[in-house]
Structures are given as C-alpha cells and as structure tokens.
C-alpha cells in the first residue's frame, strides 16, 4: 500500500535518431508495445553520460578523456569524443504519483515539484513535461519551456485510484524522451512515488528497456517514510542504478525539496564520452558496459550499465 507520492545510457541521441512512430493522445497517455520497432536507433557509436564524485560525494569536474577507460565484451574501447555536459539542454519528464494514498502530503509534493521546475528549467534551452499516474498515466503538461503551463498542470493534479508506475515510465521514455527534434538533449525522468505498481499493463523490465533505448537517466524520490525498505524502494533503486541515476529517500516533507535540489545540482555536473564498439553488434540485444577511472583513487563514476544495440 502506498504511503506518499510516487536521470549513461548509452545509446545517445548523438548516436542516432530516436523516433516514436505514433503520437500520444492529447491528454491521456497511450502506452504502446515496447517491442516491434516503436523506437528505432540507427547507430554504430555508443555514448555514455555520467557523473563523477569523490569519497564525500562531491562532484569532480576537472577530469580529461585520458582519465577514463571503457570496457565492453572484455575489450578496451577507444574513446572517440569526450566533453563536459553541464550546458547540454535538458528534456525532463516529471512523473508524479497521484494514487489515493498520497493524499495526506499531496500539496507539499506539488509545491516541491514546482520549485524544482523553477530552479532547474532554463526557458531558452530546456523542456519539461509533467505526467501523473494512478490507475492510468496522464499527460497533464506536454513538453514545454513555459513554466506557467507546467505549474498549472501540477496544480491541476488530484489524488485517487491505484498505481500504474511502469506504464508511466514506458510512456515518458517512448513518447517524450524518444521524440526527434534535431536538438541534442539530456533525457531525464524523475519519479516521485513509492515504487509500488498494481495497475500497469507492462512490466518493470519492459519500462526499463524503453528508458534505456531512449537514453534516459532516471532519478527517483521515494515517498516511503517508514524507514523500512519496501519492495517499491527496491524498484526505484533498480530504475536509477540501471540508468545511471540516483535514488533519494526523504523521511519528512522538508527533505523532499532537498532531494529535488540534489537532482538539479547533478544535472549541471556531468560528462559525456563517445566510442565505437569493435565490432559493433547489430543484434538488438543488451550489451553491458563498464566505465573505469584510471589512477584516481577514491573517485566513483556513475553511468548506465549498458545499451541495446540496433538490429539490422
């Protein structure tokens, strides 16, 4: 039962175009089958978007290409390009749990989400969408740089019903993160919820696959305040770890704002590297990737754990 309110891959936009073949309904999210080519990736290069921190969790932003190693299929892969991505535009989807059990702190959840948008969104560069989920997913504010429209969407939310988290993640990844606009974005999904799911048509791993194919990093903010790890918390950790994001567990309402602030800070302290696997697999399968930092003890690089290769 829910307690409260319910961000590298490696197949990057620089590597190809992620195309969604059908568009969502204007309001209600129409989730589509994750199989059968709904997202097409035509690439022979892989990009990793990642963050580096020291032992105290502080961001490390002065590293060079020579400081890293990429390993795939037990082979070191030459890094073709390397850059800092603090200024790359964001394409952000905020997924907010509106199931009945969030009712007692729902207003605070809305206020924190609006404050996050105000702090992180750069109107001339970034885009954001708001998606609610209870029994079904609903697009309450489509991708826009208009903060007033986003706030209006968040304020319109009302709690009630069950939970379809996986459908919401799949919809956000496929129909919002997968849109091709000619602009290179960092795709980020922020989930606010307890990680439980009792209404989705699709599975956790189907949702994760679409997020990985869309090159989306997932950040999660748990609404479980019992201080006892739940199955839902494990789901949230899984989504974040597999996509190179982080999970946050605020135990009181005031901590929620800090969690959003931590995500905002991280989005401005990232690196990106590009490599071409040799040989490049065209098998449609998931391929694990390991990113290592050379001769820099105590530093941790957090990146997506692999990518789905396109199938010819």
C-alpha positions in Angstrom: 0.0 0.0 0.0 1.3 3.4 -0.9 2.4 5.9 1.7 3.0 9.1 -0.1 3.8 10.3 -3.6 5.3 8.3 -6.2 18.1 10.9 -14.9 24.8 7.0 -19.2 22.9 5.0 -21.5 24.4 4.6 -23.8 22.6 4.7 -26.9 22.7 8.5 -27.3 20.9 10.9 -29.5 24.4 11.9 -30.9 24.5 8.3 -32.0 21.3 8.4 -34.0 17.7 9.5 -34.0 15.2 8.0 -31.6 11.9 8.0 -33.4 8.5 7.4 -32.0 6.2 6.0 -34.7 2.9 7.2 -33.2 2.0 10.2 -31.1 0.3 10.1 -27.7 -3.2 11.2 -27.2 -3.5 14.9 -26.3 -4.2 14.2 -22.6 -4.3 10.5 -21.6 -1.0 8.7 -22.2 -1.5 5.9 -24.7 1.2 3.3 -23.8 2.3 1.2 -26.8 4.1 -2.1 -27.1 7.8 -1.7 -26.4 8.6 -4.4 -28.9 8.3 -4.3 -32.7 10.4 -1.2 -33.5 8.5 1.6 -31.8 11.8 3.2 -31.1 14.3 3.0 -33.9 18.0 3.6 -33.2 20.3 3.7 -36.2 23.8 4.0 -34.7 27.2 2.5 -34.7 28.6 4.5 -31.8 27.7 4.5 -28.1 27.6 7.5 -25.8 27.9 7.4 -22.0 26.6 10.3 -20.0 28.0 10.1 -16.4 28.8 11.8 -13.2 32.0 11.5 -11.1 32.1 12.1 -7.3 34.8 11.7 -4.6 34.5 9.8 -1.3 32.5 12.6 0.2 30.0 12.7 -2.7 31.4 16.0 -4.1 31.3 16.4 -7.8 34.6 16.1 -9.7 34.6 18.3 -12.8 38.2 18.6 -13.9 38.9 15.2 -15.4 40.1 14.5 -19.0 39.5 11.8 -21.6 42.8 10.2 -20.6 41.4 9.5 -17.1 38.8 7.0 -18.3 38.6 3.5 -19.7 35.6 1.9 -21.4 35.3 -1.9 -21.4 32.8 -3.8 -23.5 33.0 -7.6 -24.1 36.2 -7.7 -22.1 37.9 -5.3 -24.6 39.1 -1.7 -24.0 37.3 0.6 -26.4 39.0 3.7 -27.8 37.2 6.9 -26.7 36.4 9.0 -29.7 34.9 12.1 -28.1 34.8 13.5 -24.6 33.2 16.6 -23.1 31.6 18.2 -20.2 27.8 18.4 -20.5 26.8 21.0 -17.9 25.2 23.2 -20.6 23.5 20.5 -22.8 19.8 21.2 -22.9 17.5 19.1 -20.8 14.4 17.2 -21.8 12.8 16.4 -18.5 9.7 14.3 -17.6 8.4 14.5 -14.0 6.3 11.5 -13.1 4.1 12.2 -10.1 2.2 9.5 -8.2 -1.4 10.6 -7.7 -2.8 7.5 -6.2 -5.1 7.7 -3.3 -2.5 7.1 -0.6 -0.6 10.3 -1.3 -3.5 12.4 -0.2 -2.1 13.5 3.2 1.1 15.2 1.8 0.0 15.8 -1.8 0.0 19.6 -1.6 3.6 19.6 -0.3 4.5 17.2 -3.2 3.1 19.7 -5.7 4.9 22.7 -4.2 8.2 20.9 -4.2 7.8 19.8 -7.8 7.0 23.3 -8.9 10.0 24.7 -7.0 12.2 22.1 -8.8 11.0 23.2 -12.2 11.6 26.9 -11.4 15.2 26.1 -10.2 16.3 23.6 -13.0 14.5 24.7 -16.1 16.3 27.2 -18.4 13.4 28.6 -20.6 15.6 29.2 -23.6 17.2 25.7 -23.6 15.3 23.1 -21.6 11.9 21.4 -22.0 9.8 19.6 -19.4 6.7 17.6 -19.2 4.5 16.5 -16.3 2.9 13.1 -16.2 0.7 11.9 -13.4 0.0 8.2 -12.7 -2.6 6.4 -10.6 -4.8 3.8 -12.3 -3.6 5.1 -15.6 -0.9 7.5 -16.9 -2.0 11.0 -17.9 0.0 13.8 -19.7 -1.0 16.9 -17.7 1.6 19.2 -19.3 3.3 18.4 -22.6 7.0 19.2 -23.3 7.4 22.9 -23.0 9.7 25.7 -21.7 6.7 27.6 -20.3 6.9 27.4 -16.5 3.4 28.7 -16.0 1.9 25.9 -18.1 3.9 23.3 -16.1 2.8 24.8 -12.8 -0.8 24.9 -14.0 -0.5 21.2 -14.8 0.9 20.3 -11.4 -1.7 22.3 -9.6 -4.4 20.5 -11.5 -3.4 17.1 -10.1 -5.8 15.4 -7.7 -5.0 12.1 -5.8 -7.1 8.9 -6.2 -7.0 5.4 -7.6 -4.4 2.6 -8.0 -0.9 2.8 -9.4 0.5 2.2 -13.0 4.1 3.3 -12.5 5.7 1.0 -15.2 3.2 2.3 -17.8 4.1 5.9 -16.9 7.8 5.2 -17.3 7.3 3.5 -20.6 5.1 6.3 -21.9 7.6 9.0 -20.8 10.5 7.2 -22.4 8.9 6.3 -25.6 6.7 9.3 -26.4 8.6 12.1 -24.7 12.2 11.1 -24.5 12.1 9.4 -27.9 11.0 12.4 -29.9 13.4 13.6 -32.5 13.7 17.4 -32.8 17.1 17.9 -34.3 18.4 19.2 -30.9 20.6 17.0 -28.7 19.2 16.7 -25.2 20.0 15.0 -22.0 16.9 12.9 -21.3 15.9 12.8 -17.7 13.0 11.1 -15.9 12.2 12.0 -12.3 9.8 9.6 -10.5 8.1 10.8 -7.3 6.4 7.8 -5.7 6.8 4.7 -3.6 7.7 2.3 -6.4 4.7 0.1 -6.0 2.7 -0.9 -9.0 -0.7 -2.7 -9.2 -2.3 -1.4 -12.4 0.4 -1.4 -15.2 -0.2 -3.4 -18.5 3.6 -3.6 -18.9 6.4 -5.0 -16.7 9.2 -3.2 -14.9 11.8 -4.5 -17.3 9.7 -3.5 -20.4 9.6 0.0 -19.0 13.4 0.0 -18.2 14.1 -1.3 -21.8 12.3 1.7 -23.3 14.1 4.1 -21.0 17.5 2.6 -21.9 16.6 2.8 -25.6 15.6 6.4 -25.2 18.9 7.2 -23.4 17.0 8.4 -20.4 18.5 8.7 -16.9 16.1 8.0 -14.1 16.1 9.7 -10.7 13.7 8.5 -8.1 12.3 10.1 -4.9 10.7 7.6 -2.6 7.6 8.6 -0.7 8.1 5.7 1.8 8.7 7.3 5.2 8.6 4.1 7.3 12.5 3.9 7.3 12.0 0.2 6.4 13.0 -0.7 2.8 10.0 -1.8 0.8 9.7 -3.8 -2.4 8.8 -0.5 -4.1 12.0 1.1 -2.8 13.9 -1.7 -4.5 12.2 -1.0 -7.7 13.1 2.7 -7.5 16.7 1.8 -6.8 16.7 -0.6 -9.7 15.5 2.0 -12.2 18.1 4.6 -11.0 21.0 2.2 -10.9 20.4 0.7 -14.3 20.2 4.1 -16.0 23.0 5.9 -14.1 20.7 8.0 -11.9 20.2 8.1 -8.1 17.5 7.3 -5.6 16.6 9.6 -2.8 14.7 8.7 0.4 13.4 11.8 2.2 11.8 10.9 5.5 10.0 14.1 6.1 8.3 16.6 3.8 11.0 19.3 4.1 13.6 16.7 2.8 11.7 16.4 -0.5 12.8 19.9 -1.6 16.5 18.9 -0.8 16.1 15.8 -3.0 14.9 17.9 -5.9 17.8 20.3 -5.3 20.3 17.4 -5.3 19.0 16.2 -8.7 19.2 19.8 -10.1 22.9 20.1 -9.0 23.8 16.7 -10.5 22.3 17.7 -13.9 24.9 20.5 -14.1 27.9 18.4 -13.3 28.0 15.6 -15.9 30.5 14.3 -18.6 29.8 12.6 -21.9 32.0 10.3 -23.9 31.6 8.6 -27.3 33.1 5.3 -28.5 32.5 2.8 -31.3 32.4 -0.8 -30.2 34.7 -3.1 -32.2 32.9 -5.0 -33.7 29.6 -3.2 -33.4 26.8 -5.7 -32.5 23.7 -5.4 -34.7 21.8 -8.0 -32.7 19.1 -6.0 -30.9 20.4 -7.2 -27.5 21.5 -5.6 -24.3 25.3 -5.2 -24.0 26.9 -4.4 -20.6 29.5 -1.6 -20.5 32.0 -0.8 -17.7 33.4 2.7 -17.2 36.6 2.9 -15.1 38.6 5.9 -13.8 42.4 5.4 -14.1 44.8 6.2 -11.4 42.3 8.3 -9.4 41.7 6.5 -6.1 38.5 7.3 -4.3 36.6 8.5 -7.3 33.3 7.0 -8.4 31.9 7.2 -12.0 28.1 6.5 -12.2 26.9 5.7 -15.6 24.4 3.5 -17.4 25.3 -0.2 -17.2 24.8 -1.0 -20.8 22.9 -0.3 -24.1 20.5 -2.0 -26.5 22.2 -2.4 -29.9 20.1 -1.7 -33.0 19.1 -4.8 -35.0 19.6 -5.0 -38.8 
